Amino acid sequence: MSLRVALRHAFPGLALDVAFEAPTPGVTVLFGPSGCGKSSVILAIAGLLQAEHCVVSLDGTVLAAPGIVLPPERRRLGLVFQEGRLFPHMSVEANLRYGLRRAPDIRIGFGEVVELLGLGPLLGRRSATLSGGERQRVAIGRALLAQPRLLLMDEPLAALDAARRDEILPYLARLKTRLHLPILYVTHAMDEVARLADTLVLMEAGRVRAAGAVAEIAAGADLPLAGRGDAAGLLHGRIAGHEAESRLTLVAAGGIVVRVPAVAASPGRAVRLRIPAREVILALRPPEAISIHNILPATVRGLAETGGAALVELDLARGGGRLLARVTPDAVARLWLAPGTPVLALVKSVAVDVLLEAVDAAD
């Protein structure tokens, strides 16, 4: 089961030439700077842009190919833009039920959407009285009630301030977990990537620079993300237990355990750990009398240099995942770092961002 996309189109100043495949269900994020063609990909998949060459298939169903171009209404795709684009003369409930009008079958119920997005208190209100975050939740609900096979989201949080973005991100996390619906999501915000992405497609100047599992792409030393100030590795794990005396939580990622500040969640809860590259210290042997709780065995996978810093890509032992360390070129020379070098990655507990995955009904 997958989403397959291949398209080419010439714009003034930009030649779009994009191809990628992503497993479904799950969240595939298109990430890149403004003007690199992310929104054009969304519009072409939706059938709102007639690209010169376009092939789109979803779970084996062809939506577009040479000689086959389904009109937008037959593709059964939900589309959410930066702005909610609600009907101002309708109530929230009427806006939501508008999505049901042409739905061929009902797989996602009205009550389920209202509960999932926390829309109950808003149903009787007019859209003009809603905050930006509330409008986006209603727009997402309306798109879901159209019973889409794929949800397309074009920077849905870009127009919101930080407080409203923080308000809506948990709803998006619940959305991907509860409905098991394929989502193609456009953003240039790293916190949205860290929280939501399963597959990451990096775009530059109309082309795909890299595509794959988010944890692998985020830690690629030779990829554009590594050179950003907020570059970080992402580990997938589950809460293994709590140490009450030290006020730490243990997270199992593969065969390693990472200690983080105490988290109010039960053992077994799925989490993502975001570990900034600037917070990873490298050593060749265990240090003595040190305050750092996490001393993780790893192997150097690759190295790159950018902006006067060296970026070291690490494979953690026992299938723990992949990290990225930002150190000085001098540190690389002093430690004789090269692909295959065994090292220890030292990570302070307080440096780890713990992102709780939304609870799945099956968990």
N, C-alpha and C positions, 0 to 999 in steps of 0.2 A: 504494500500500500504506500503510495507516494504521490507527491506533487512534482510534476516535471514541467519545466519552463525553458523555452529557447526562443529568443526574439531578437530581431535587428530592426533598427529604425534610425534614419538620419534626421536630426534636428539642426537648426542653425547653431553652430558652435559645439555640437555634441553628437557623436556617433554612438548610438546605443547598440551594444552587442553582448547579450546576456544569456547565459545558460546555467541552470542548476537543477538539482533534484533533491528533495527533502522528504524524509519519512512522514507518514501521517498515521494517526493524529499527532498533534504537537504544535508548538509555536515556532515558526520560522521567522527570524528577524532579518530584514534588509537594513544594513547599517552602512553609513558612509556620509561624507560631507554634503551640504546643500548643493544642489545642482548636479549630482552625480547620476541621476536618472532613477532613483528609487520610486518616486511617485509615478513616473511613466510606466514602470513595470506593473504597478498595481492597476493602472488604468487599462493597460493592454490586456491583462488577465481578465479584468471585468468586462472587456469588450467595448470600452468607452474610447479607446485609442486604436485605430486601425493601423497596426504596425505593418511595415513592408514585408516582414517575415515573422510569423508568430505560430508557435506550437505550444499548446497548453493541454496537459492531461491531468486528471485528478482521479486517483485510485482506478485507473484503467479506462475512465470515461474521457473521450477526447472532446475538449471544449473549443479548440481552434487548431487548425492544421492547414497545409496547402489544399485548397478546395473545400475545406470545412470551416465555416465561421458561424458559430451559434450566436444569435443576437443576445444582448445582455440579459433580457428577461428569461431566456431559456437556460442560462448558465447556472441559475440558482446560487448566486454568490451574494453574501451580505457585505455591504461597504459602509465603513465609518470614516468620516473625514475629520480634519482638525477641528472644525466647528460642528456643533450638533445638528444644524440644519433641520430643526423641528418645525412643525406647522404651528405658527404662533397663535392661530385662532382656536386651536384644539387644546383640550386638557392633556395631562400626561397620559391618562388611561387611553384616550382616543388616539394619541400619537402611537402608543404601543400597539393597540389593536389594528391600526392601519397596516402594520406589518403582516397581520394574519389574513388580509383580504385576498391575496392571490396565492397563498401557500397551498401547494398541491396536497400536502398531507401534514398532519400535526405530530411532530416528534418532540418538539420542545414546547411545553405548555405555558400558558400565560402566568399561572401561579408560580411555576418554577422560576421563570425569569424575574418576576417581581421579588421573590424571596432571594434569589441569587444575587441580584444587584441592589437589594435594600430599597426598593422603590415604593413599598406600601404606603408610607406617609406622604408621598408626593402625588398619588394618583389623581386627586381632585384639583391639583393646581394647574395654572396656565404656564406654558413654557417660559413666558417673559419674566416670571417671578423666580425662576430657578437660578442657582449659581452655575458657574461654568462647569464644575465637576458634576453637578446634578444633571445638567443638560447632556453631558457626554454619556452618563449612565443610561439615560433614557434613550439616547440615539443608539447605543449598543443594544439595549433591550429590543428596540424596534427592529434592528437588523437581525437579531436572533429569532424573533417571532416570524420572520419571513421564511424560516426553516432552511437556512442556507446549507449547502454542502461544504462551503469554505467561507470563512470570515476574513475579509480584507480590511486592514486598519491602517490608515495613512496618517501617521503621527497624531494619534488621537489625543495625546496629552500636551502637544506642543504649545497650544494657546493658553494653558493653565499655569497659574503661579505654583510655587513649590508646595504650598500647603494643600492646594487642590489636587496636585499630582500625587502627593502622599496619601490623600484620601481615596483616590480611585485605584491606585495600584493593587491593593489587596483584592478588590473586586475582579480585576483582570486575572490575578493569580487563581482565584476561585473558579473563574470562567474556564480556564484551560484544563483544570483538574476535574471539574464536575461534569462537563458536557462532552469531553473527549472529541472536540470539534477541531478540525484543522484550522489554524489561524496563520495568516501571512501579515506580518506586523512591520511597519516602517518606523524607524526612529533614528535619532543621532544622540540619544542620551544613554550613557553607559549603565546607569542604575536600572533602566528599563530592560536592557540586555541581561544584566546579572539576575534580575528577578524573574523574567519571563521566558527567555529564549531556551529552546531545546536545540535548534539548529541555527547557525549564524552564517549569513551570506554577506561578506564584505565587498562593498562596491567602491570603485574609484573611476572617475571620468568615463562613466558609461559601461564599464566592464566589471566582471566578477574577479576580484583579487584572490579570494579564497572562500571556500564553503565547507561546512562540516559541523560536527558536534560542538556546541558552544564552549565546552571546557577545553577542547583541543585548539580551537581557533584563538580563544582569549589568551592562551599561554604561548602562542607562536612567536618566538623571538624575532623572526624576520618579517613579521606582518605589521601593518600600520598601528594596530591597537597597542603593541608593545611600546611604541614610542610616546604614547600619551602619558601625561602626568598621573592619570587615574588608572593606569594599566594594572591588572590584577589577575591572579589565577582563580579559577572556580573549581571547588571540589563538591561532589555530590556524596551525601552520607545520611546516616540516621543517628538519632540520639541513642547512645548506648547506656547512659546512666548519669548520675549526678554525684559529686563529691561535696557533701554538705559542709564539712569542716573547712575545706579550701574555697568553697563557694564557686566551684567550677562545674561545667557540664562537659561530659565526654561524648565526642562525636566519632562514630566509626565510619571511615571512608576506605572501602576495600579492606585491606588487612592492617591498616594503621589507625591510631586513635589520636585525635586532635582535641586538646583542652581549650575551652572557650569560657568567657564569663557566663555565670549561671543563666540558664534559659528556662523560662516557665513553660515547659512542654514535656509530655510524657515520653518515656523510652519507646523507640520505634518510630517516632515522628521523623519524616523526611525533611532534610534541610539542605541548603546550599551554603557553602562557606566561601566568602570572598576574601582573598588574602592579597593585599596590595603588594606589587612588586618591590616597592621601596622599603617595605617592612621585612623582607626576607634577607637574613644574614647567612652567609655560607662559611662552613668550616670543614677542615679535613679530619678532625678528631674531636671527640666530645670535650667541651670546655668544662672547667671545674668552677664550682661556687658561682653559679650564674642564676639570675632571676627568671630567665626564659623557661616556660613550661614545655614548649614543643620543640623537640630535637628530632627531626624526621630524616631517616636515611633516604638518599635519592641518588640518581645518576644524571650527569649532564647529558642532555639530549642535543642541544645546539646552542650556538652563540651568535650574537649580532652586536653591532655598535651603532649608536645614534645619539646625536646631540652631546657628545663627550662622555656618554655613559655606556657601559657594557650591559647587555641583556642576556641573561642565562636562562635557557629553558630546561626544566628539570622534570624527570620522571620519578615520582615517588615510589618507594619500594612496595612490594606486595599489592600492586594494583591500586594504590591509593589515589592516583590521579596525576595531574600535571600542574606544576607551579612555574612562576616566572620570577626571577630575581633581578633587580637593578643594582649593579655594583660599579665600581670604577674600573677602567681598563688596567690600572695598576693591580687591583685585587685579582683579576684574571691571570696576570703574569705571575704574581707572587704565589698563587695557589696552583699554578700550572694547569689551569682548567682547559679542558678539551672534551669533545664528545666522547662519552664512555667513562669519564672521571667519576669515581664514587665520592660523594660529598654528604654533608649533613646540612639540612635546611633548618635554621633556627627562626622560630616565629613566636613573638609575644602573644599571649592569649588575648590581651586587650586590643591587638591589632586586627583581629579576625572579625569580619562582619558576618553575623549569622542571619540568614534569610530563611524563615520558616516556609516550607512548601504548604500550599493550601491542603486541607484534609480532604482526601478522596473518600467518598462513601464506601468504597471497597476496603479502605484501610481498617 
